[in-house]
Amino acid sequence: MQKFKLVPMLLMIFVLSSSIGGKGELKGDTTAETVVAVNPDFFLEGTKVSTVPCTLSDGTKTTCYQIVAGTPADHDMGPWCPDNIADGAEAGGIWLENGEVHDVDGEFIRNLATFYNDDSWLMYDANGDIYVTKTEEDCINAANPNVGEAYKNFCVECIPDYIADVTRTWMIPTTPVKLATSAYFARGAGGPGEAGGRPEPGQRPERGDRPAPGNRPERRQEAMGFGPQTRGIAFNGVEFSASAPVDNILGAYTIAPFDDAGGHINVHQGYHYHAATGVSTQIKQKDGHAPMIGYAMDGHGIYAQLNEDGNEPGDLDGCRGHYDDVRGYHYHVDAPGANNFINCLAGAYIN
């Protein structure tokens, strides 16, 4: 199996200086802390940002940024499915399994029966041509978790033409409000198969032992409630989505790959990310800290998983957040193969 492809990062270098003094709460700490306001200038051209009044989940009346976006302006979308089992890695996207990122090349499709230890997988014909959804109707039908035999062993690929008129609107606080207790995300997922729940065990192909899900933090009893499904927003206006419903997808013997940026399309949600792979715009930090990649729905910054030294910070809390004097409270995303960004929201959000 090939390793995850290296792709060029699109870096935009900014000086992160939009902080204001304030008082926040971090695990009960009552000392003065840095609170960093959302910088609307970080959002890229083509993403509309306006200021509106809003009320946060804790009752705080404040202002929010309303962000309207469609498709990313900083990178191409796709490809997702290769056409033939002889195709190389450049012809397809990636797949996330057991915490690892796999290239969806022809060899990956050819070896699905071995990969999942299930002879029902056969996603290509006698010529090696891969069964790929070709129309918008196919895209919609194959995303149904109860799709049945009609799309069994199809590579599901929904293309940008299907969402030319789709825009999404987000609301995040102009200045984050840190709370003493975190809120976990509402159940749900983005991407093909999102409409249904998890299949019964007998409906899932055997795949061996799976690791403990990375999006289930410990001490769930600390949660004050359930927030939105969306984790955050990239600077190009694309959603950092909930975990992809991999069990639903595989239960129908389909594959719905992500592109090298970690994104794919459904016609209701548009283009959205399930992994942070370093392709979308990043804001480099001056002190060796991981680059910034967007904002969480509570207005706190989201940063890449690893600092410049190649290490993940060792003091992340259950939401995958921590504090420093430069960035205030902020999050670090999970590893690209984890099918997860952050675990919960430490701040107030828009209901």
N, C-alpha and C positions, 0 to 999 in steps of 0.2 A: 504493500500500500504506500502510495506516495505521501510525503509530508505536505503540510499546508504550504501553498504557493506563497512566495514573497512578492508583494505588489508594492508599487511606489506609494509612499504616503504623500498626501497633499497637505503640506504644512503652511499655515498662515501664522506669522510671527507677530504677536502683539505684546504690549506691556500690560500686565494685569494690575491695574491701579485703581479700579473703581470700587474702593471700599469706604465704608463709613463707620464711625465709632458707634457702638451700641452695646446692649446687654443681652446675651443669649443664655440658654441653659444647655448644658452638656453633661448628662448623667448627674444632675444635681449640683453642678459647679455654679457658684454664685459670683465668681470673680468677673471683672470686666473682660469682654472678649471682642474680637474682631467680627463684625458682621459685614459680609460682602454683598452688595446689591447686584441685581442682574444688570448686565451691560447690554442694552439692546443693539449696540453697534457691532456686537459679535455675530449677530445673525446676518447671513449672506444676502447679497442682492437677489431679488426675486422672492424673498420671504417678507411679507408685510407685517410690520409690528406697530401697534398702536396702544395707547394707555387708556384704561377704562377703570371705573370704580368697581370694587368687588368686596365680597365678604368671605373670609377664609373659614376653614373647617372648625377652628376654635372660636369663631365669632368675631375675630378681628376685622374691622372695617378699614380697608386700605385701598391701594390701587394695584392693578395687575396689568401685565402686558398681554394683549391679545395677539396671537401669532397665527397668521394664515399662510399656509404653504401647500404646495402640490408635490412636485418631483424634485430631486436634488439637482442643484446647479453645479456642484463641484466634482461630480464623477458620473460616468455612464452607469446605467442599470443593466444587469445581465453580464454575460450569458448565464443560463441556469442548467438546461439539459443538453448534453451532447447528442449528436444525431446518430452516431454509429459507435460500436464498441471498439473501433480502431482509433477513435478520436483521443487527442491528448488533453491535458489539463486545461489548456486555454479555451477549449470548446464548451466547458461546463463550469458550474459554480462549486459550492462546498456543501458538506453535510456534517451535522453535529451529532456525535454518538459517543456515549460513555465518557464525556468530558474532552473528547478529542475532535479536531477539525480534519475532515477527509476531503480530498479533491474528488469531485464528481466528474471523473473522466470516463472514457469508454471502458477501461479496465475495472473501475469501481462498479459500473452497471453490470458488466459481465459476471462479476464475482458476488453479486448480491446473495445468491443462494448459500454460498459459503460464509459470507460475512454475517448473515443472520441465522445460519444453520437451519435452513428451511428450503426444501426443494420446490416450494410453490413459487419462489421468485424466478421469473424468466421475462425480462423486460425488453426483449429484442427478438427479431425474426431470424429466419434462416440465413439472411444476407448480413446479419449483424446490425440492421437498422433498428434503432431504439424507438419504442412506442412513446410518442410525445403528444400531449394535447396541442391541437392546432388552431382552435377557434375559441372565442370568448365563451360560447356555450359550453364547450368542453372544460374550460377553466372553471366555470361556475359549478358544473356538475361534478367534476372530480374533487372539488373542495367539500362536497357534502360527505360527512362521515358515514352516511348510510348509502354510499354510492353503489355498493354491490359489485356484480361481476363486470359491468359494462366498462369500467375503467381500471379493473384489476391489472397490475403490472404496467401502469403508465407512469412516466415521468411527467409531473404536473408543472407546466410552465405558463404563467400568465404574463403577458407582455405589456409594455408601456402604452401601446395604442388603446388598450382597454380602459385606461384610467386618464385619458387626455383631459377630461373635464372634472376630475376629482380633486377637490381641495379639502384640507382638514384645518380646523380651528382649535387652538390650544389657549389655555389661560394659565399663567404662572405669576406669583406675587412679584412685584417690582423689587421688594426687599424681603428675603426669607424670614420667617418667624420660627425659631427653633422651639420645640416643645420638649417637655420632660419625658413624654411617653410616645413611642413610635406607633405608626399605623401601617398595617400590612395591606397589601394590594388586594383588590377585589378579584375573585376567581374569574378566569377567562383567558383567552389567548388570541393571538393574531395569526393570520395565515390560513392556508388550506386546512379544513377540518375544524375551524374555530366554532362552528355552530353547534357542535355536539359535545356531550360530556365524554369522560374517559370510557373506552370500551370495556366490557367485561373481560376478565383474564382469558377466557377461552377464545376471545376474538383477536387476541394479539399474537403475532408470530413469536416463537421462542427466540430470545436473543441473549440468553445467559444472564448472569447477575448484573444488575445496574447499580451504580454507586448511589449513595444517598443524594437526593436531589439538591442541587446547589441553591435553589431558590426557596428552601425551607429553613430559615434561620431558627436557632434555638431560642428558647424562652418566649414562645409564641404567646404565653399568657400575659406578657407585658403589653401586648398591643391594645390600643384604646379603641380600635375599630378597623374598618376596612376602607381604604382610600380608592383612588381610581385604578383602572387596569394599566394604563400607560405609565411607564417608568420615567420618561423624560423626553427631551427634544434635542436633536443635534442642531448644530449651527446652520445647517441647510434646511431646517424645518421638518426633517423626517423624524418620525416617532421611534423612540426606543421602546419596543413593544414588550408585552408579556411573553413568557416562554412559549415557543412554538409547540403546538399539541402533537408532539412526535408520535405518541402512542396511537392517536386517531389516524394519523397519516399512514403509519406502518400497518395498522390493523386492516386497512383497505388494500394492502400490498401496493401502495403508491410511494413515490418519493417526490417531495416538493423542495428542491434544492434552494439554497440561498446563493446570491452572487458573492463575489470576492469581498464586497463591502458588508456582507452579513445580512443583506436584504432580499426580500421577494415581494410579490404583488398578490393581493386579492382585490376584486373589483369594488368591495365595500370599504375597505380600509386603505386602499391605495398601496403605495410602496412604503415599506416599513422595515426596520432592522430587528434582528434577533440576536446579533452578536456584534461586538465592537472589534474590528479587525485592523484598524489603523488606516482605512481608506478615506473616510470622510474627514472634513477639515478639523485640524487640531490646533490648539493654541499652545505653543511651546512656553515653558516656564524657565525663568532665569537661574533657578537654584537647583536644578537637577530633579525637581519633582516631576511626576508624570504629567503629560500634556492634558489640557482641558479639552473635552469633546462635546460638551453641551450642558444643559441644565435639567435637573430633576423637576418633577411637577410641583415641588414645594419651593422652587427657586434656588436651592443650593446647587453649587457647581458639581458637574460630573466629570471625572478625570479617568484617563486610561488606567488599566490595571497596574502597570509596572512603572516604577521610577526609572530614571536614566541608567541607574546601576543594574537594572534588570530584575529588581526585587519588588515584591508587593509590600506595602507598609504592613508592619507587624501588629499595629494597634487598632485595626478596624473593628468597629462594633458590629452588632447583629444586622444592621442595615447596610453594611459595607462602607460606613462613614467614619471619619475622624476629624480632628481639629488641628489647625496650625494658625499662627499669627498672620500669615500672608493671605491665605485663602478662606479663613474662618472654617466653619464646619463644611465639609464637602464629602463626596462619595468617590470611591474607586470601583469601576465596573469589574465584574467577574471575568474569568478567563474566556477567550472566544469560544471554546468548545463546550462551555457550561450551559448554553441555551438560557442565559440569565444575564441581567445587568446589575441591578441592585435588589436588596431583599425587602426593604420597607422604606417608608418615608419618616424622617426624623422631624420634619417641619410641617406646618399647616399648609393645606392645599385648597384648591377650589372645589367645592362640592359639585 
